[in-house]
């Protein structure tokens, strides 16, 4: 550990602190030598030297020589020090790892500070769910939260607000005054609680498992089970249904995602899956593949053959499972956001 306090006091000109002197001499040494010395400093000392280097006044050669003479190993007389911050950075890079340099220079801290805010996270939530939560709050609080939301999501939330309350909330938002930091922190904590509740409901192990089981069934079977469940709890249906993805749900998939999904699906599987499919669903699939492949599949489908029901079911299930896999990898979107919210 270096002893700054005992590091000389005979420099000429405006007084320099011991840390200033250490920074000046390290800068004068150059990268190869100075880099080897860095390991003998603590992180706190290095941070102090960096700060001193960034604010160090220009040091003429004769004063620099006075400083160098305070060390046992003299450094050759050279030019004054001018671009101190840049030079100190290059010295650090010579003796430390990139992560250590980033940490000392505050780069990592600055990068980590750039995180998605709680307001941005709201975009991934269900507008109907968020609105139900918001309506438990004071209208002035709702107005502030609405003003902080991304505009596109805020518009969806506003449409979910009962018409009797909508005008009042809009008026409060229009005339919103500055909110004190303390009040803003309290409201933000409430929004964090709201998002945690939403994510806990969305990722409920029970509803996920039930959805996984229903994804293995035919649409008629799923509809029957959901109808039966609805007689007991409509809330449970609302938790499970958005997690279910059946072949018929391809109609709700964004076109770009459909194209990505069918890009690697074999033609014979698509043909089998489309046997007996409704015209709208058939067109949604065929419009997502290339023209040549479409013509071939349409020719096959023109032959009066309903196909083996088991083969049709297997083909459809293979497509839906691939869609679920791609969606889990973030490569496609299973359902359009508006469709998802409308179903909630």
N, C-alpha and C positions, 0 to 999 in steps of 0.2 A: 504494500500500500504506500503510495507516494505521500510525502510530508510537505504539503503546500506551504504551511506556515513558516517553515525554515528555509524556504527557497529564496534567498537573497533579498536585498532591499537597496541596491546601489544604482538602479537604472536611472538614466538621465531623462529629463523632460517631464511631462505630466505623469503623476504617480500611477503606477500599474499595480494591481493587486497580485498576489502570488498566483492566482488562477490565470490572470492575464498573461503573466510571464511564462507560465507553463504552456499556454496556448501558442504564444509567440515563438517559443523555442521549437515546439513540435512542428509548427508550420515551416520554420526555417530548415529543419532537418530534411524535409522531403519524405516521400512516401515509404521507400524501403526501410529506412532506419526508424522513422517514427512509427510505422506500422508494427514493428517488432516490440516497441515499448508499450503499446496499448494494453497488452495483456497484464501489465503490472498495475493498472488503474482499476479502481472499482467502477461500477456503472454510474454511481452518483458523481464520482470525480470526472468521468468522461462527459457526462451531461453538463457539468459545470464548465468544462473546457470548451465544449461545443458552443455553449451560450457566450462564453467570453470571446471565442474566435469570431463569432458572427458580429460582435459589436466592437471588435478591437480597432483602435485607431491606427492609421498608417504609421509604421515604425521605420525610421531612416536607418541606413546601414550602420552608422556609428553607434546608435543606441542598441541596435540588434546585437552588435558585437559585445557590448557591455553585458547584455543578458546571457549570451552564449558563454562568456567567460565565467559565469557562475556555476557552470557544470564542470565536472572533471574532464569530460571529453569535449574539447573545443570544436566548434563547427566553423568551417571556413567562412570568411567574410563574404557577404553576397548582397543581393539587391534587397530593397525594402519589401515589406509585406503589404499587399494591397487586396487581392481577391481572396480574403481570408476564409469566408464561408465555403467557397468552392474548393479551395485547397484542403480545408479540414475534411470535407466530405471524401475527397480522393484518398486522403491518408487513412480514414476509417475503412474505406473499401479495400485498402491494401492489407490491413491486419485483422479484419473481422469478417464474419460471414454476412451475406446479403440480408438475412433476417435480423441479425444484430445491428447492422447499420440502419435498417429501416426503423427498428425500434428506437434507437438512440436519436434519430433525426425526426421522429414523430410521424414518419410516413404511414406506418401500420395503424397508428391511432387515428390518423385522418381517414384512412381507408375504412377502418372498422366503424367510424362514425357515420359513414354513408350507408345506412341500412334502411330497409323498407320501413316506413313509419306505420303506426297503427292505423292511420287514415288510409294508406295505400292498401293495407291488408283487407280493408272492408270490401274491396272490389271482388275478392274471392268468396264473399259470403252470399247468403240468400237474402234478397231484398225484403221478402215477406217476413223472414225470421227477424232480421234487424229491425224492421218497423214494429213488430210486436214488442220487441224489447224496448224500443225507444218510447213507445206510447205509455210506458210506465213512468217516464221522466216528466219533469216540468216542461211546458212548451218552450220556455226560454232556453233550456238545456238542449232540447231537440233542435232549436234554431241554430245554436252554436255548432252542434255536431254536424248538422246539414251543411253549414257553411264550410266545414273542414273536409267534407267528403270529396272524392273525385267527382266532377260534374256529372259524368255519365251514370255513375252509380247513385248519386244523390237524386237524379231525376227519377230513377226507378223506385227509390224509397218514397219520394214525394207522392208518386202515383198510388202507393200502398196506403198512405195516410188517409183515414176517413175524410170524406168531403167536408163534413161539419167542422173539422179541425184544420184542414189544409190551408185555408185563407189566413187564419190567425198565425200559423207557423211561418208561412211565406212572408207575412207582414213583419213578424219579429226578425226574420232573417234579413230582410231588406234594411231594417233600421237597427241592426245589431251594432252595439258599441264595443269598444275594446274590452276584452276580458282580462281580469287580473291573472298573473302567473299562477297564483295559488288556486284560483277557481279553475283555470285551464288544466292544471295538474289533476285536480279532483275529477273533472269530467273525463280526462283521458284515461284515468284509472277505471272509470265506469265502462268506457268503451273497451278497454282491455278485458274486463270481466265479461262483457258481452261477447267478444270474439272467442274467449276461452270456452264460454258456454256453447257457442255455435260449433266450434271445433270438436268439443266433447260429444255433442249430439251427432255430428256428422261422422265421427270416427268410433261410435259406440261399437264395441266388439260383438254384441249380440245382433245388432241390425246388420252389420257387415257379414256375419256368418249366415244369417237367414238369407240375405241377398245372394251370397255365393251359392247357396243350395238352390234357390229359385232360378238362378242363371243356368242351371242344368236341366230345367224343365221346359215344357212346351208352353206357348203363350196361353192356351186355354187353361192349362193346369195352374199357371201363375195367377191368371185372372180370378180363377175360382178360389184360390187360397187367399188372395188379397181381399176379395169380397167377404170371405168368411172372417178374416181378421178384422175387417172394417166394422163388422157387427159388434165386435168387442171393444176396439180402440181405433178410432180414425187417426189418432196421433201416431200410433205404431205404424200404420200404413204410410203416413207421410215420412216417417224415418226410413222405412225400408225401400219404398218404390223408387226414389232417386238413385239408389245404389244398384238397382236391377237393370240389366241391359240385355234385351232380347233381340232376335233378328228383326222384328218389326220396328224396333227403336232406331234402326238405320235411317228411318224417315226424319228423325229429329237430329241426326248428326249433321254438323256443318259440311257443306260440299267439299271443302278442302280436306277435311279429315277423312271423308269417304274415299276420295281419290287416293290419299296416302294409304288407307287400309287395303284397298283392292289392288294396289300396285304389285303386291307379291302373292296374291291369292290365285291359285291355279284355275284355269278356265273351266275344267270339269267340275270343280267344287262349286264355282259360281253357278254353273248350269243346274247342278243338282239342287242347290239352295233355292233357286228361283222357280222350281217346279211348283205350281199351284200358288205362287205368291200373288197378292193383289196387284193390279196394274200400276198403281202409284209407287208401290215398293219396288216392283220390277224396274220401272223407269229410273228410280232413284239410284239403283245399283248400276244399271247399264249406262247411265250418264256419267258414271264415275270411272269408266274404263276406256281404253283406246278404241278408236273406230273399227279397226280390223278385228279385234277380239270381240267387240260387240256384235258385229255381223255374224261371226261364227257361232256365238252363243244364241243369237236370235234364230239362226237356222236350226240349231239343235232343239230349241224350245218350240219351234213351229211343228215339230213332229208330235202327233197326239200320243203323249206318254206322260202320265202323271208321276212316274217314277216310284220307286219303293219308298214308302213312308219312313222307314228306318234310315235309309240312305239320305233322304231329304233332311231329316232331323239331325243326322250326324254332320252333314255339310253346313247346315245353319249354325250348329253349335260350334263348329271349328272356326267359323267366321267371327262369331260373337266373342269367343275366347281370345282370338287374335286381337280383336278390337280392345278388349279389356286389358290385354297385355301391353299393347301400344299406348293406351291411355295411362296406365300405371307408370310407364316410362316417360310420360310427358310428351309423346310424339304426336298424339291426336287428342281431340276433344270428343267425348262420347255424345254429349248433348249440347245444343246451343244454350248459352246462358239464359236467354229469355225463356226458352222452353222449360228449363229446369226450374226457374222461379215461378212460372205459371202453374207448374204441377204441384208446387209446395203448398 
